[in-house]
Amino acid sequence: MEKVEKEVEKKTIKKKGKKQEEKIGDALMKVALGYQIAEVTEEYAEVNGELKLTKRKKTKKDVPPDLKAVQLLLTSGESADYGGWTDEALQAEKERLLAELQAQAAVVVEQVETGEAKTAASAPKKPTAKKAVKKAVKKKSVAKKPKA
């Protein structure tokens, strides 16, 4: 009976470890792709001895993709093993990633135009994830070309 309980306990620990690894992988992917944060700021004032809400400000902040996270995903080989990919597959993945980045850029441009986001001038200058992905894919495809 004790053997069965220990085996069940070991399996439970393994499942928890996998779930935690998945959570970490999801968080890393989120940081690598960039994300949005919604913030609510509320101000209260005392009116007739009671606290009343006087101002509520809702803002959305865009967190840009982190190049270190992109680099970690590309070099870890955990998310995708680019070493065994053909040139055509790498090109297709590159185009897919570029399309995803362009879609995200279009959303940001729309937010800037409607005044929902900070302007690009106020944002800190960082290299784009698009350049990092292009560079990483180019390195992998150059390294994989067969010798003539």
N, C-alpha and C positions, 0 to 999 in steps of 0.2 A: 504494500500500500504506500509506503514511504517513497519507493522508487517512482511510482506513478506521479505522486505529488511533486517530487523534485524535477521530473521531466517536464511537467506542466509549468512549473515555476521557471525553468530554463527557457522554454518556448515563449513565455510571457515576457521575459527580460529581452529576448532577441527581438520580439515584435516591437517593444517599446523603443529599443535602440534604432530599429529601422524607421519608426515613426519620427524619432528625433532627427535622424539623418535626413529624412524627407523634408522636415520643417526647415532645417538648416539650408538644404539645397534650394527650397522654395524662396527663403529669405535672400539667399545669395543671388538667385535669378532676378528677384524683384529689384535689388540694388543695382544689378548689372544692366537692367533694362530701364531703370528710372521709374518713378512713381509720383503720385499726387497725394498731398496731405490736406485735409479739410480742417480748418481751425475756426473756433467760435470764441470771440472775446465779448464778455458781457460786463457792463458797468452798472452799478447800483447806487442809488442815492436814498437818503432818508427823507421821507415825506410823511408828515403827520405821525412821526414815531414809528413808521414802518419802512422797511427796505423795499424799494420799487425799482424795477428794471428800467433804466433810462436809455441805455444804448446797447445794441447787439450788432456785432460786426462779424460777418461770415467771410472767410477768405479761403482760397485754395492756393496752395503753394506747390510748385513743381520741383521735385528733387531730380536733378539730371542724372543720367547714367553714370556710374562710377567705373572708371577705366581699370582700376585695380581689380574690381570684381569681374569685369569682362575678361581681363587677363587671367585671373585665377580659374575661371570657367574654361577658358580655351586651353590652358596648360595642364589642368588637372586631369583631363581626359575622362572625367566622370560623366559629364553631361553628353559628350559626344567624342568618339575617337576619330579625329580627323586624319590620323596617320594612314588608315586603310582606305580612305575615300579616293575615288577617281577624280580626275580633273573636272569632269562634267558634274559630278555630284557636289564637289566643292563650289563650282560656279553657281549651281542651283541654290545651294545653301547661302552663298554670298548674296544672290539676288533676293532670296526670301528675307534675309536679315535687313538688307537695304530697304526693301519695300516696307518692312515693319518700322524701321526708323523714320522713313519718309511719312508714314501714316501718323506716327507720334509727333513728328515735326509739324504736320498740317494741323493737328489738334492744338499744339502750342501756338502756332501762328494765329489760328482762329481766336484763341483766348486772348492773345495780345491785342488783336484788332477790336475785340469786344470789350476790352478793358478788364477782363477777369484775371489776368496774370501780369506779373511784372514785365517791364520791357526788357529787351535783350541788353540794353545799355546799362541797366542797373544790376544785371546778373554778373557774377564773377566769370572771368574768361577761363575756360578749360578746353582742352582738346576734345573733339567730338568722339563719341563712341563709334560713329560711322568710320572715321579714319582708323581707329584701332582695329575694328573688325576687318577692314580692307587689308590692312597691313598684316594681320595674323593669317588671313586666308591666303594672301599672296605668298607669304613665307612658306606656308604648308604646301601650296601648289608647286612652288619652285623646287622645294626639297623633294617632292614626289615624282617629278618628271623622269621618265626612263632615259637611260643613256643610249645614244645612237650608235 
